[in-house]
Amino acid sequence: MKTLKQIFPPLLLLMILYVQIVSLYVNYSIYDSRELAILFAWIPLFTLPYILTRKKVIYKIAVTLFFVAGFINLSHLLILKGPVTASSLFILLNTNIREASEFMELKSSGLMLLTIPYLLLFVIAARNVKPVKIHPKNSYIIIIVLLFSSIFLAENLIHGRLIRKGIPQTAKALVSFADEIKTYKALKKRKVTKHEVDFKTSELEQQTFVLIIGESCNRNHMSLYNYAKKTNPKLEQRNDIIVFNNVVSPYSNTLGSVLSALTESNLENKMGFDKSVSLIDIFHSINFKTFWLSNQSPIGIWDNAIYNLAQTSDVSIFVNNAGNTSFESTYLSSYDERLFGTLHTALKDDSQNKFIVIHLMGSHSAYSKRYPPDYDVFTSHTNNKEQLINAYDNSILYNDFIVDSMFNILSYYSSQTYETISSCIYFSDHGENVYDENDNAGHDYSGSMPKSNVEIPFIVWLSTEYKNKFSEKNSAILSNTDLPFVSDDLFHAVLDLNDITSKIYSKNRSLFNPDFNAERRRILEDNMDYDLK
């Protein structure tokens, strides 16, 4: 028992447990008990060096490190009722002193007094350094504890989830923040590049391809996918769309999902996004004029590295500039219909061939800010959860109008321009858990990732001229609607759809190809085997 107290000093444990208890008290619904197991695995790695060297300074450094990590997380819990994340750090990066002061005035409460006992525990723990003396016959305890820590960390490392599930929350936020900053900086330097590409369609024919990227859309809340509420009255009436039923996103976040969809990077090759060939590069190489039209905030938490990729387009237009950060913009209303005018302008551009990316705000939280009052249709509720679900379903209803309208705009444009080959794909970056699983709302999670976080809609629209020109391809597309697909291979599907070949194109990764490999294991974020779950 005395040896265990040396490895797990009671005052240090009390300081760590204090944060966990406060977390339970502040927001029980999001408490992750795994955090405690992670901390217990890491404590010996900091205390054993002190035991072996008997230098008090090592013990004090260990206590201070745990204190700082705990204090950051504790303060975040008391202010925002949730654990610190990379997004929180991005907010701080985009905040000035005046904004921070106003924010604290808004969020400050008596709960901040709970930091005082924590500070006292730290002072006592740092001062109370017990002498170290472990009897040789008790050395087996050290071996057992080290074995536990080593197995725990090694298991997470082997399965590629050490950062997500093997380190304390504060450290995880800092590492994720550093990774996103690294990706952001790398993509900031990125320029559009030319590659050897074979565009097989006759240069005498005009071709337009539109890619609509939705946001946080869970297909299980779409009546097009048999949801009970009528959330897709317009899309359900169309007879010119092809609906794919078994598509998932590789990640449950915008950054990873969008960048992997738009580049040759995928879950298997894990190529850096800054070093991967993008769809913008491909279309640029065959002299398509490229457009990026977005209702996402141009720079901030979620749309940072994506913004840099967008800048490699010939034309990039961001219609949502209401907020100073992308976090702030989610609490302001910028309806996706604002993109209709920019889409019309892009389609009327006199360039022969066009590639147009449209990035919607979609169903991003806060859900109630995603649709105008006319779409506040689902209102009946008996509790807060049902109210939130209604708001999300209303955003899906409005998204139905948006996507249907864009198909109509493209259809009209195609009919007015003789022999224009037009095609369009709509998909969502990732899904959203709206109390579908784990009694949680959002696309964050603790423990196992919910399927609703990655189950997305995937819809194809083809013009009459396209169907006539590529009748065999149209048949292949129609034949593959139920096959399993991950949107990180969208890159190959888009090349296939537009009759483009390249040495980096793989037909067995294209959902639109007769040779598509439907046997690919869908091992997603956090090593989750989607089809086994």
N, C-alpha and C positions, 0 to 999 in steps of 0.2 A: 504493500500500500504506500509506503514511504517513497519507494522508487517511482511509482506512478505520479505521486505529487510533485516529484522533481521534474518529470517529463511534462506533466500537465499542471503547472503551478495554479493553485486554487484561485488566487486573486486575478491572474490572467484569464482563467476560465470564466470567472464571474463577470469580468469586463466584457468578454465576448458574448456570454449568454445574455447579458443585459440588453445588447442590441437586438438579439433574437426575440427576447420577450417583448420589447417595445414594438418590434415588427409585427408580432402576433396581435398585440393590442391595437395598433394603429390600423392595420388592414389585414385581417385574418384570411380573407379570400385569396390573396396573392402570396401568402407566406409559402416559402419553399423550404421544406425540411432538409433537402439535400445540402443546403448551404451549411448547415451544422456539421454534416458528415465531412464536407470539404474542409472546413476549418479544423476539425479534429485530425484530418490527414496531414495538414500543413503545420500544425503546432509543433510536433516533434522535430521537424526539419529546422526550426528556429531555436528550440530549447536544448536539443542534444549537443550542439556546438558549445553551449555554455557549460553543460554537464561535463563534457570531455576536457574543456580548457580551464574551467573554473574562473573565467574572467567575467566580472560583473558587468562590464561595459557591453558584452555580447547579449546578456540577458536584457539590459535596458534598451538596447537597439531593437530587440525582438518585441518587447512590450510596446515601444513607441510605434513600430511599424503596424502592429495590430490595432493600436489606438487610432492612428491616423486613418487607416482603411475603415475602421468602424465608425469613426466620427463623421467621415464623408457620407457614409451610407445612412447613419442615424439622422443626420441633418436633413438629408434628402427625404427620408421617410416621414419626418415630422412636418416638412414643408409641403411635399407633393404626394404624400401617402403611397409612395412606391419606392423600390430600390433604385439606386443610381444606375444610369445606363450611358452608353455612348451618346445617345440623343441629348441627354442632360448636359453633357460636356460641350456639345455643339451649341446648345442654347447659351451657355456661359460665354463661349467664344464670340457669339454674335450679340452680346449684351454690353451696354455701357453702364457707367456708374449710376446715372439718373434712372435708367430702366430697371437696374437691379434694386435701387432704393424703392421705386414704385412697386416693384414686384413683391418685395419683402413687406411693404405696408399692406398689400392685398392679402398675402398668404400667412403673415405672422400670426401666431396664436399662442395661448398658454402652454401648448404642447412643447414649445421650445425649452421650457423649464426642465424638461426631461434630460437635457444635455448636461445639466449640473451634476447629478449623481454620477454620470459617466465620466466627467472630468475628475471628480473626486476619486473614483475607482482607479483611474489611470495614475494619479499622483501617488496613491497608496501602493499600487502594484509596482510602480517604478522604484519606489524607495525600499520596499520590503523584499530585499534579495536574500533568500535563505542560503545558508552554506550547503555546498554540494558534497554528498558522500554516499556513494552507492556501493554496496557490498558486492564483491565478485560473484557470489552465488545468485544474485538477483539480476545478473547481466542478461539472462534469458528474456526478461521483461522488455529490455531495450530492443532485443532482436525481434520479439513479437510485434512491438509497436512499429518498428521500422519496416517490418514485413507488411503490416497492414497499410502503411502510408505508401510504400513502394508499389504494392499490388493495385491499390486504388488509383494512383497516378498513372501507372503503366497501362492499366486497362483503358483509361480514357485517352491516353496518348496513342495507343495502338489503333483505337477505333476513330481517331481523328477528331476527338471532341474535348481535348484537354482544356482549351480556352473556354468553350461553352459550358462544360460541366465538371471541370476539374480544378478550377481556381476560384478564390473568393470573389464575390460580386463586384467590389470596387476595382480589383485588379482586372477582372474581365472587362469592365467598362473602359478602363484605361487602355488595355490592349486593343479592344475593338475600335476605340477612338483613334489610336495611333495607326491602325491598319487602314481605316477609312481616309485619314489624312494622307497617308502614303499613296493610296490609290488616287485620291483627288489630285495630289501634286503631280503624279505621273501622267494622268490624263490631261492635266492642264497644259503640259508641254506637247501633247500629242497633236500631230497634224494629219490631215487627210492624206492618204497614200494611194498610189496606183499599183495595180497588180495585174498579172496575166490572167485575163478572164475572156471566155468565149461567150459572146451574146449571139445566140443562134437565130433569134427572130430577125426577119428582114428589116433593114434600116429604113425601108420605105413606109413601114407601118409605125404609127404612134403607139406608145405603151405607157400606161400609168399604173403604178402600184401604190396603194395606201395601206399603211400599218397603223391601226388604232390600238393604243396601249391603255387598257383600263386600269383602275386602281382599287385594290382591296375588295374585289368582287368574288363572292362565294357562290358558285353556280347552284348550290343547294337552296339558295334563296331566290332562284329564278324559275318562274312557272314554265319557261321554255325547257327547263330540266325537271319538270314535274313537281315544283313547289306548290303547296296548297293555295297560297295567296296569288292573285292574278297580277304578278309583277312585270310580265312581258306581253301586254296586250297587243303591241305593235309588231314585235319580232315574231310572235306566234302566227301572225296573219301572213307573213311573207312566204312566198314559194320559190324565192330566188336565192336562198341562203342554205349553206351546208353546215349543220351543227355537229361538232365532234363531242363525244360523250365521255372520253376517258383521258383527259389531258390534265396534268398537274404541273405546278411550278417547282423548280429545283430548291428554292429558298422561300422562307416566309417573310422576306423583306424586299423592299423595292430595289435597292441598290444591286444586290446580287442577282435577282431575278431578271431585271431589265438588261443589265450589262451582259449577262450570259446569253440572253435571247438575241441580242443585237450583235454578238461577236462569235467567233469560232470557239471561244472558251466554253467548256462544259464541265459537268461533274467529274468526268473521268480524266480529262487532260489537265484540268486545273490551271490552265494558262492564265497569266496575268492579263487583265483587261487592257492595260496600256500597250501590251505587246501583241494582242490578238487583232486579226483582221476584222473590221466591222462591216456591217451591211452598207454603211455610208461609203466606206472605201470601195466596196464592190461596185455599187451603182455609179460612183464617181469614175471608176475605171472604164465604164462603158458609156460615159458621157450623158448619163441621166442628170437632170438638175435635181438637187436634193433639198428637201424642206424639213424643218423641225418646228411644229406648231404645238405649243404647250400651255395648259392651264395650271400646271404646277408652278410653284414659286421658282424663279430662276436660280436661286442659290440658297443654300441653307442645310438643314439637317439631312433630309432624304434625297434631295435633288442636287447634290453637289458634284460628284464625279459624273453623273448623268448629264448635268449641265455642260461639263467640259466636252463630253462626247458630242452633244448637240451642236456645239460651236464648230465642229468640223463640217457641218452641213453648209451648203451654199447660202441658204436662208434660214435663220432661226428667229422665231417670234415667240415671246412669252407674254401672254395677255394678263397674267395674274401678278401684279406688282403692288398689291394692297398691303402686304405684310413686309416687315423688315427682315424676317427670316421665314423659312418654310414652315417652322413650327407655328409662328404667329399667323401665317396665312391660312392654316387649317381652322382657325377660329373666326375667320372672316368669310363672307360669302362671295365666291367668284364662280358663277354657274358655267358649266361646260358649253352651253349654247353660245358663249362668247367666241368660240372657235369656228362657228359656222362661216362668218365673214372671211376669216383668214383662209379657210379651206376653199371657199369660192375663188378667192384671189389666186391661190396657188394653182388651182385647176385651170384657171383662165390664162395662166402664164404661157407665153408663146414658145417656150422650149418644147422640143419634140417629145422627149421622154422625161417622165417625172417619177421621183420616189418621195413620198410624203409620209412623214411620221407624225402622228397626233397623240399627244400625251394628255390624257384626261385627269381631272381631279377625282372623278368617279365616286366611290363610296368611302373615301378617306374620312376617318373620324376628325372632327365631330360630325356624325352622320346628319344631324338636323340642319347643318349648314350647307349641305350638298345639293339641296333642291329648293325651288321657289315655293311659295305658299300654295299654288295651284296643285302641287303634287303631294300635299299633306293629306293623303287619302286614308291610310291605315292609322287609325287613332284610338280604337277601342283597347283599353288596357285596365288591368287591376293592380299592377305593381310597376315598379321602376324598370324591371327587366323587360317586361312586355312593352313598355313605352320605348325603350332603347331599340328593341327588335323592330318595332313599328317604324322608327326613324330610319333604321337601316333599310328596311323593305321599301320605304318611300324613296330612298336614294337609288335603289335598284330600279324602281318604277321610272324615275326620272332618267336614269341611265338608258333604259329601254327607248325612251324618246330620243335621246342623244344619238345612240348608235343607229337606230332606224333612220333618223334624219340624215345622218352622214351617208348611209347606204343610198338614200333617195337622191342626195346631192350628186353623188358619184354616178348613179344611174342616169340622171338627167344630163350630166356632162357627157357621158358616153354616148347617149342617144343623139346629142347635138353635134358631136364631132365624128364624122364618118370614119369608119374602120379603126377606131381607137380601141386597143386591147386594154381593158381595165380589169383590175382585180383588187381585192381588199381582204385583209385579215383583221378580225377583232379578237383580242384576248386580254386577260387581266394579268397584271404583274404577279400577283399572288392572291390567295383567298383571304377570308376573315372569319374568325370564330365569334359568332354572335350568340353566345349561350347555347351553341350546338353541342359543345363538349366541355368538360372540366369546369362548368359553371363560371365561364370567363368570357369577356368580350374584348376583341382586338386580335392582332396577329402576334402578340408576344405570348410567351408560355414558359412554364417551368416543368421540368420532367420531360415526358414524352411529347413530341410535337403533335397537335391535333391534325387530323386529316383535313378538316375544314380550312386550315391555314394555307393549304396548297391546291385544293380542288377548284379549278378555274374554268370559266367558259372559254370556248374556242370556236369561232364562227368564220366561215369563208363566204365571200360574195364574189361572183364572177359575172362579167358582162356577157351579153349574147355573142359578141364578136370573139371574146376569149373562148367560150365554149365551142364555137365553130372552128376556130383556129387550132385549139388543142383538145380535140374530142377525146383522144386516148388519155390524156392527163386528167381531164374532167372525170372520166370513168374511174380512174385510179383513186382520185380524191373521194368520190362517192363510195367507193368500196372500202375505204379505210376509216370510216367515221367512228367505229367502235374500238379501234386498236389503241393500245396503251402508248402514251407519248409524254415526254417531259419537254417543257418549253425552252430548255437550254439548247435544244436542237432546232429551234425555229430558224436559225441562220441557214441551215441546209434546206429546210422546207421552203424558205423564201426564194433561194436560188433556183430550186426546182420549179416552183410556181411560175417564175419569170423566165424560164428557159435559159438559164445561165449555168455554165459549167466552169470549173476551176480546179486546179490541182488540190485545193483544200476542201472541195465539195465532196460529200460522201452520200451517195444515193440511198444507202441503207440506214441513214439517219434522217431521211426526209419522210415525213408522214404522208406526203403526196405521191410517193413513188411505189410502183408494184413490188420493188425489191426492199421495201422498208423492213428493218429488223424489229419485229414486234416482241422479240425474246429478250430485249435489253432489260437488265434488272434496274428497277427504279430506286436506286439508293440515293436518297435526297439529303438535305441538310441534317447534320447531327447523326449521319449514318443510318437514318431511318429508311428501312425497306418498306416502301409504301404498299406494295402488293401483299406483303406478309402481315401488315398491321391489321 
